[in-house]
Amino acid sequence: MARYFFNLRSPDKFIPDTEGQEFANLVAAKEDGLIAVREILSELVKSGGVIDTSALEITDASGTVRATIPLREALRFSAE
């Protein structure tokens, strides 16, 4: 198991995940990250909030960015 951190990034803001979560591998962390992004977006939409975050960065324990999930990737605008 490895610890991964889900940091929120925008052009002018960075919100670090200081606790992280353990996952079997990066693929599992990315799957959970996509779910987290969708939850963040749904809460913002429901509350009428501003979507001012551009991506979720997944880092390892050393702080190296292992994957980036742009918030736009979590949304589907067509059935394709």
C-alpha positions in Angstrom: 0.0 0.0 0.0 1.2 3.5 -0.8 0.0 6.8 0.5 -1.3 9.3 -2.1 -2.5 12.9 -1.6 -5.3 14.7 -3.4 -4.3 18.4 -3.8 -6.6 20.9 -5.4 -5.0 23.3 -7.9 -6.2 26.4 -9.7 -4.3 29.1 -11.5 -4.0 31.2 -8.4 -4.7 28.7 -5.5 -3.3 25.5 -4.1 -5.1 23.5 -1.4 -2.9 20.6 -0.1 -4.2 17.4 1.2 -2.2 17.0 4.5 -3.5 13.5 5.4 -3.6 11.4 2.2 -5.0 8.0 1.8 -3.5 4.6 1.2 -4.2 2.7 -2.0 -2.9 -0.5 -3.5 -1.6 1.4 -6.6 -1.8 4.6 -8.6 -4.7 3.2 -10.7 -6.8 2.8 -7.6 -5.9 6.3 -6.4 -6.9 7.8 -9.8 -10.2 6.0 -9.7 -10.9 7.4 -6.2 -9.7 10.8 -7.3 -12.2 10.9 -10.1 -15.0 10.1 -7.6 -13.7 12.8 -5.3 -13.7 15.3 -8.2 -17.3 14.5 -9.1 -18.3 14.8 -5.4 -16.6 18.3 -5.2 -18.3 19.4 -8.4 -21.8 18.1 -7.3 -21.6 20.0 -4.0 -20.5 23.2 -5.7 -23.3 22.9 -8.2 -25.9 22.2 -5.5 -24.8 25.1 -3.3 -24.5 27.5 -6.2 -20.8 27.9 -5.5 -18.1 29.0 -7.9 -16.0 26.2 -9.6 -12.6 27.9 -9.1 -10.5 24.8 -9.1 -9.0 23.5 -12.3 -7.6 20.1 -11.3 -7.0 17.5 -8.7 -3.3 16.6 -8.4 -2.4 13.2 -7.0 1.0 13.2 -5.4 3.0 10.5 -3.7 4.5 10.7 -0.2 7.5 12.6 -1.5 5.3 15.3 -3.1 5.9 14.1 -6.7 2.8 14.7 -8.9 1.9 11.2 -10.1 -1.4 12.1 -11.9 -3.5 15.1 -12.7 -7.3 15.0 -13.1 -8.6 18.1 -14.8 -12.1 18.9 -13.4 -13.5 18.9 -17.0 -12.6 15.2 -17.3 -15.1 14.4 -14.6 -18.0 16.0 -16.5 -19.8 14.5 -19.5 -21.6 16.8 -21.9 -22.7 14.1 -24.4 -23.3 10.4 -24.6 -20.2 9.8 -26.7 
